[in-house]
């Protein structure tokens, strides 16, 4: 199936042809009036997607760059940071905070679980001296497919007085997220996820509370500096040379998102996620995240059947059907596989993926009712 590879992973995700055509055009000057007009559209439409009245910065980076941009403009050496960890990317907040000299404490849960709001409430209530300055958390944990109740957790953090810094890399566009209404102080995301463009851009929005903490940062980052990016947003420009063609592609992708509607896009992701989860159960496979209410709408993690390896599942799906599913990460490598329903994915893609998974498992010797997963996903998508 040469030149027909389809990505069912948490990123990069499939990109619309109309977006790729924009990316493929000859670059234009990043200080030209033509590009400034594109940036004006991008900055306004990002506010729509992020559901915020605050500016949204665009960095030439991966999502990790936006994570650095968040903490490296807030932390002074010796600050206390509480990190709520669901998996690999929750621990990435820990590493970034420690690199800035922060004193980091973790509340960590087992694979597939989410943070209990009452555990957080109890810990913050114990912090009577208000030493905890920042709480980092993840809405959609890409490594496990678990999703926190961000609205509740951030309200608890706001009651305490700390700043909430949220990883929305695989949740923005895919899941409901209202930073202004939900007391999210800093929210970050990345382009190669729900935004339907290739890797290379990262996004950050911060509210007034976060800006006050930024003003107290003794050594804000040079490249990620919020003040430089805010000035550029006001001028429809960028502080440094940006990824021009990715931004022109982003302009087209945001136009598509607005046409579909952000609420409708969130609903589509939820519908696909729940249909996939039911189809996986119908095949007889076990999900890492047990309850639908705790599941990410972007990525679903699955345990392989006994006696069949994750590498064999992945290689067979790639060789026979040119569909790519993701391996687990770190301790979960070769123990789970992950199927993404993120970004430019439609009903046809989901039906095809389940059919390919069934054919793969059948070929590898798994004993199950052939066709039950496909029938389930078709039924669920219709309903």
C-alpha positions as CSV (number, residue, x, y, z in Angstrom):
1,X,0.0,0.0,0.0
2,X,2.8,2.4,-0.9
3,X,1.9,6.1,-0.4
4,X,-1.3,5.2,1.4
5,X,0.0,5.2,5.0
6,X,-2.7,6.2,7.5
7,X,-1.7,7.3,11.0
8,X,-3.9,6.1,13.9
9,X,-1.5,7.4,16.5
10,X,-1.5,10.3,19.0
11,X,0.6,12.4,16.8
12,X,1.6,13.2,14.1
13,X,-2.0,12.9,12.9
14,X,-3.6,12.9,9.4
15,X,-3.4,16.2,7.6
16,X,-6.1,17.4,5.1
17,X,-4.9,17.8,1.6
18,X,-6.0,21.4,1.4
19,X,-3.7,22.1,4.4
20,X,-0.8,20.2,2.9
21,X,-1.2,22.3,-0.3
22,X,-0.8,25.5,1.8
23,X,2.3,24.1,3.5
24,X,3.8,23.1,0.1
25,X,3.6,26.6,-1.3
26,X,6.8,28.7,-1.8
27,X,7.6,30.5,1.5
28,X,6.7,34.2,1.8
29,X,8.6,36.8,3.8
30,X,7.9,36.5,7.5
31,X,8.0,40.3,7.8
32,X,5.8,41.0,4.8
33,X,2.3,42.6,5.0
34,X,1.0,39.4,3.4
35,X,2.2,37.2,6.3
36,X,1.1,39.8,8.9
37,X,-2.4,39.4,7.6
38,X,-2.2,35.6,7.9
39,X,-0.9,36.0,11.4
40,X,-3.8,38.3,12.3
41,X,-6.3,35.6,11.2
42,X,-4.3,32.9,13.1
43,X,-4.2,34.8,16.3
44,X,-7.9,35.6,16.3
45,X,-8.9,32.1,15.3
46,X,-6.7,30.5,18.0
47,X,-8.7,32.5,20.6
48,X,-11.8,30.8,19.2
49,X,-10.3,27.3,19.4
50,X,-8.9,27.9,22.8
51,X,-12.1,29.5,24.0
52,X,-10.3,32.4,25.6
53,X,-10.3,36.2,25.5
54,X,-6.5,36.1,26.2
55,X,-3.8,36.0,23.6
56,X,-2.5,32.7,22.3
57,X,1.2,32.6,21.4
58,X,2.6,30.5,18.6
59,X,6.0,29.0,19.1
60,X,8.2,27.2,16.5
61,X,8.5,24.0,18.6
62,X,6.8,20.8,19.6
63,X,4.4,20.6,22.4
64,X,7.3,20.2,24.8
65,X,8.5,23.6,23.8
66,X,5.2,25.1,25.0
67,X,5.6,23.2,28.3
68,X,9.0,24.8,28.7
69,X,7.6,28.2,27.7
70,X,5.0,27.8,30.5
71,X,7.3,26.9,33.4
72,X,10.5,28.7,32.4
73,X,8.6,32.0,32.6
74,X,7.1,31.3,36.0
75,X,9.6,29.5,38.2
76,X,12.3,30.9,40.4
77,X,14.9,28.6,42.0
78,X,13.4,27.1,45.2
79,X,9.8,27.5,44.2
80,X,7.5,24.7,45.2
81,X,5.7,22.9,42.4
82,X,3.1,20.1,42.8
83,X,2.8,17.8,39.8
84,X,-0.2,15.6,39.2
85,X,1.1,12.7,37.2
86,X,-0.9,10.2,35.1
87,X,2.0,9.0,33.0
88,X,5.0,9.9,30.8
89,X,3.9,13.5,30.0
90,X,2.8,14.3,33.5
91,X,6.4,13.4,34.5
92,X,7.7,15.7,31.8
93,X,6.3,18.7,33.8
94,X,8.4,17.3,36.7
95,X,11.6,17.3,34.7
96,X,11.1,20.8,33.3
97,X,10.3,22.2,36.8
98,X,13.4,20.5,38.3
99,X,15.6,21.9,35.5
100,X,14.6,25.4,36.8
101,X,15.6,24.6,40.3
102,X,12.0,24.0,41.6
103,X,11.3,21.8,44.6
104,X,8.9,19.3,43.0
105,X,6.4,17.0,44.8
106,X,4.3,14.5,42.9
107,X,0.8,13.0,43.3
108,X,1.1,10.0,41.0
109,X,-1.5,7.4,40.1
110,X,-1.2,3.9,38.5
111,X,-1.4,3.4,34.8
112,X,-4.9,4.2,33.4
113,X,-6.1,6.0,36.6
114,X,-6.8,9.7,37.0
115,X,-6.3,12.1,39.9
116,X,-8.9,12.0,42.6
117,X,-10.0,15.6,43.3
118,X,-10.4,14.9,47.0
119,X,-6.7,13.7,47.2
120,X,-5.7,17.0,45.6
121,X,-8.0,19.0,47.9
122,X,-6.6,17.3,51.0
123,X,-3.0,17.9,49.9
124,X,-3.5,21.6,49.2
125,X,-5.4,22.0,52.5
126,X,-2.3,20.8,54.2
127,X,-0.3,23.5,52.6
128,X,-1.3,26.1,55.2
129,X,1.7,28.3,54.5
130,X,0.8,28.4,50.8
131,X,4.3,27.2,49.7
132,X,2.9,25.5,46.6
133,X,3.2,28.1,43.9
134,X,2.3,26.0,40.8
135,X,0.3,22.9,40.2
136,X,1.0,21.1,36.8
137,X,-1.5,18.7,35.4
138,X,-2.6,17.0,32.2
139,X,-6.0,16.9,30.6
140,X,-5.3,14.0,28.2
141,X,-2.4,11.8,29.1
142,X,-1.1,10.6,25.8
143,X,0.9,7.7,27.2
144,X,-2.1,6.0,28.8
145,X,-5.3,7.5,27.3
146,X,-6.5,8.7,30.7
147,X,-8.2,12.1,31.0
148,X,-8.4,14.2,34.2
149,X,-11.5,16.2,35.3
150,X,-9.7,19.5,34.6
151,X,-12.6,21.6,35.5
152,X,-12.9,20.3,39.0
153,X,-9.1,20.0,39.6
154,X,-8.5,23.6,38.5
155,X,-11.2,25.0,40.7
156,X,-9.6,23.3,43.7
157,X,-6.2,24.8,42.7
158,X,-7.8,28.2,42.4
159,X,-9.3,27.9,45.9
160,X,-5.8,27.3,47.3
161,X,-4.3,30.2,45.4
162,X,-1.7,28.3,43.3
163,X,-1.4,28.6,39.6
164,X,-2.7,25.8,37.4
165,X,-0.5,24.9,34.4
166,X,-2.3,22.5,32.1
167,X,-1.0,20.2,29.3
168,X,-3.7,20.3,26.6
169,X,-1.4,18.9,23.9
170,X,-3.8,16.1,22.9
171,X,-7.0,17.6,24.3
172,X,-7.4,21.0,22.7
173,X,-9.6,20.6,19.7
174,X,-10.4,17.0,20.7
175,X,-12.0,17.6,24.1
176,X,-14.1,20.3,25.8
177,X,-11.7,22.8,27.4
178,X,-12.7,26.2,28.7
179,X,-9.7,27.9,30.2
180,X,-11.4,31.2,31.1
181,X,-14.4,29.5,32.7
182,X,-12.6,26.6,34.3
183,X,-9.9,28.7,36.1
184,X,-7.0,27.3,34.0
185,X,-4.2,29.8,34.4
186,X,-1.8,28.5,31.7
187,X,-2.8,26.1,28.9
188,X,-0.5,24.7,26.2
189,X,-1.0,22.5,23.1
190,X,0.8,21.4,19.9
191,X,0.1,21.5,16.1
192,X,0.5,17.8,15.2
193,X,-2.5,16.8,17.3
194,X,-6.1,18.1,17.0
195,X,-5.0,21.1,14.9
196,X,-4.5,18.8,11.8
197,X,-1.2,20.2,10.7
198,X,2.3,18.6,10.7
199,X,4.6,18.9,13.8
200,X,6.5,22.1,14.5
201,X,4.2,24.6,16.2
202,X,3.2,24.9,19.8
203,X,0.7,27.1,21.5
204,X,0.3,28.8,24.9
205,X,-2.3,31.0,26.5
206,X,-2.0,32.6,30.0
207,X,-4.4,34.7,32.1
208,X,-3.8,37.8,34.2
209,X,-3.0,35.7,37.3
210,X,-0.2,33.9,35.4
211,X,1.1,37.2,34.1
212,X,1.5,38.5,37.6
213,X,3.7,35.5,38.5
214,X,5.6,36.0,35.2
215,X,6.5,39.5,36.3
216,X,8.1,38.1,39.4
217,X,10.2,35.6,37.5
218,X,13.9,36.6,37.9
219,X,15.2,34.9,34.8
220,X,12.5,34.4,32.2
221,X,13.4,32.4,29.1
222,X,14.9,34.3,26.2
223,X,13.4,32.3,23.3
224,X,10.1,31.5,25.1
225,X,9.7,35.0,26.7
226,X,6.0,35.8,27.1
227,X,6.6,39.6,26.9
228,X,8.3,39.3,23.5
229,X,5.5,37.1,22.1
230,X,2.7,39.4,23.5
231,X,4.3,42.4,21.8
232,X,4.4,40.4,18.5
233,X,0.8,39.3,18.8
234,X,-0.2,43.0,19.2
235,X,1.7,43.8,16.0
236,X,0.6,40.7,14.1
237,X,4.2,39.5,13.9
238,X,6.6,37.1,15.6
239,X,9.7,37.8,17.8
240,X,11.9,35.4,15.7
241,X,11.8,33.7,12.3
242,X,8.8,31.4,12.5
243,X,7.9,28.2,10.6
244,X,6.2,30.3,7.9
245,X,4.7,27.4,5.9
246,X,3.3,25.7,8.9
247,X,1.6,28.9,9.9
248,X,0.0,29.2,6.5
249,X,-1.1,25.6,6.9
250,X,-2.4,26.4,10.3
251,X,-4.4,29.3,8.9
252,X,-6.2,26.9,6.6
253,X,-6.7,24.3,9.3
254,X,-8.2,26.9,11.7
255,X,-10.6,27.9,8.9
256,X,-11.7,24.3,8.6
257,X,-12.1,24.0,12.4
258,X,-14.3,27.1,12.5
259,X,-16.4,25.8,9.6
260,X,-17.0,22.5,11.5
261,X,-17.4,24.3,14.8
262,X,-15.3,23.7,17.9
263,X,-18.3,22.2,19.8
264,X,-19.0,19.9,16.9
265,X,-15.3,18.9,16.6
266,X,-15.2,18.0,20.3
267,X,-18.4,16.0,19.8
268,X,-16.9,14.1,16.8
269,X,-13.9,13.1,18.9
270,X,-16.0,11.9,21.8
271,X,-18.2,9.9,19.4
272,X,-15.2,8.2,17.8
273,X,-13.6,7.5,21.1
274,X,-16.6,5.8,22.6
275,X,-17.3,3.8,19.4
276,X,-13.7,2.6,19.4
277,X,-13.8,1.6,23.0
278,X,-17.0,-0.4,22.5
279,X,-15.6,-2.1,19.4
280,X,-12.4,-3.1,21.3
281,X,-14.5,-4.6,24.1
282,X,-16.6,-6.4,21.5
283,X,-13.4,-8.0,20.1
284,X,-12.6,-9.2,23.6
285,X,-9.6,-7.0,24.3
286,X,-8.9,-5.1,27.5
287,X,-8.7,-1.3,27.7
288,X,-6.1,0.4,29.9
289,X,-8.6,3.0,31.0
290,X,-11.5,1.1,32.4
291,X,-14.3,3.7,32.7
292,X,-15.5,5.8,29.7
293,X,-15.7,8.9,32.0
294,X,-11.9,8.8,32.6
295,X,-11.0,8.2,28.9
296,X,-9.3,10.6,26.6
297,X,-11.2,11.4,23.4
298,X,-7.9,11.5,21.5
299,X,-6.1,8.3,22.3
300,X,-7.2,4.8,23.4
301,X,-4.7,2.3,25.0
302,X,-5.3,-1.4,24.5
303,X,-3.7,-4.5,26.0
304,X,-2.9,-7.3,23.4
305,X,-4.4,-10.7,23.7
306,X,-2.5,-13.3,25.6
307,X,0.1,-14.9,23.4
308,X,0.2,-12.1,20.7
309,X,2.8,-9.4,20.9
310,X,2.4,-5.7,20.5
311,X,5.2,-5.6,17.9
312,X,3.5,-8.3,15.8
313,X,0.2,-6.4,15.9
314,X,1.8,-3.2,14.9
315,X,4.0,-4.7,12.1
316,X,1.1,-6.7,10.6
317,X,-1.2,-3.7,10.5
318,X,1.5,-1.7,8.9
319,X,2.6,-4.3,6.4
320,X,-0.9,-5.6,5.4
321,X,-3.0,-2.5,5.7
322,X,-0.5,0.5,5.9
323,X,-2.2,1.6,9.1
324,X,0.1,2.8,11.9
325,X,-0.8,2.3,15.6
326,X,1.5,3.4,18.4
327,X,3.5,1.3,20.9
328,X,3.5,2.0,24.6
329,X,6.1,4.3,26.0
330,X,8.9,3.6,28.6
331,X,7.6,0.9,31.0
332,X,4.6,0.3,28.8
333,X,6.6,-0.4,25.6
334,X,5.5,-3.7,24.0
335,X,2.9,-4.1,26.7
336,X,0.1,-1.9,25.2
337,X,-0.7,-0.4,21.8
338,X,-2.4,2.9,21.3
339,X,-5.0,3.9,18.6
340,X,-5.5,7.6,18.0
341,X,-8.8,9.1,16.8
342,X,-7.3,12.6,16.8
343,X,-7.6,15.4,14.3
344,X,-8.5,14.7,10.7
345,X,-10.2,11.4,11.3
346,X,-13.7,10.4,10.0
347,X,-16.1,7.5,10.4
348,X,-14.6,5.7,7.4
349,X,-11.2,5.8,8.9
350,X,-12.4,4.3,12.2
351,X,-14.3,1.5,10.5
352,X,-11.3,0.7,8.3
353,X,-9.0,0.7,11.4
354,X,-11.2,-1.7,13.3
355,X,-11.5,-3.9,10.3
356,X,-7.7,-4.0,9.9
357,X,-7.2,-4.7,13.5
358,X,-9.7,-7.6,13.3
359,X,-7.9,-9.0,10.3
360,X,-4.6,-8.6,12.0
361,X,-5.6,-10.4,15.1
362,X,-7.3,-13.2,13.1
363,X,-4.1,-13.7,11.1
364,X,-2.0,-13.8,14.3
365,X,-4.2,-16.6,15.7
366,X,-6.5,-14.8,18.1
367,X,-9.8,-16.6,18.7
368,X,-12.8,-14.3,18.6
369,X,-16.0,-13.7,16.7
370,X,-14.8,-12.2,13.5
371,X,-16.6,-9.1,12.4
372,X,-18.1,-8.2,15.8
373,X,-15.8,-5.2,16.3
374,X,-16.7,-3.8,12.9
375,X,-20.4,-4.4,13.4
376,X,-20.2,-2.7,16.8
377,X,-18.3,0.4,15.5
378,X,-20.8,0.8,12.6
379,X,-23.7,0.5,15.0
380,X,-22.2,3.0,17.5
381,X,-21.3,5.5,14.9
382,X,-24.9,5.4,13.5
383,X,-26.4,5.9,16.9
